[in-house]
Amino acid sequence: MIKYRSYNKEHSCFFYFSNGRYYNSEDLSKCISERICFEFYWENAEMFIGLKDRNRKDIYEGDKIGLPYIDPMGGIDDKYDASTIYTVVLKHGCFGFERVNFQPVIEWLKEEKGEYVCNFGNKTIITDYFYGEVVGNISEKM
């Protein structure tokens, strides 16, 4: 589903657009309002990247993402500081995370082994599970 959101500084909240309609709630099944189209600013619209964070919250372009440190034994340390918080950006035709260098989202998705294929081995399945967590947005004051 293609969704956009736009931060409205006057109301200090996000407004959403999906399927040709405007909403004032992330839950697109309620809070439909006719006048929201005047509150939605396309010049600062942020696109939904198609993934949810580990708390099942939608991830949008412009979100601040806390990426945990995963130790060599697979343990996760989710204490975030400035060195582990990245911004979601659209660059080189794909979504990714940027702090100093750009890293495509696909590098952070969980891989699983799929069914066995003769003369090839197991398929690699890239899931939509993401280890990170939305901790803020570039539009909101953190």
PyMOL commands that set and color helices and strands:
alter all, ss='L'
color gray80, all
select helices_A, chain A and resi 34-38+42-44+82-84+105-108
alter helices_A, ss='H'
color red, helices_A
select strands_A, chain A and resi 3-8+13-18+21-23+46-52+58-60+63-66+69-70+76-77+85-91+94-98+102-104+109-117+121-130+133-137
alter strands_A, ss='S'
color yellow, strands_A
deselect
rebuild
show_as cartoon
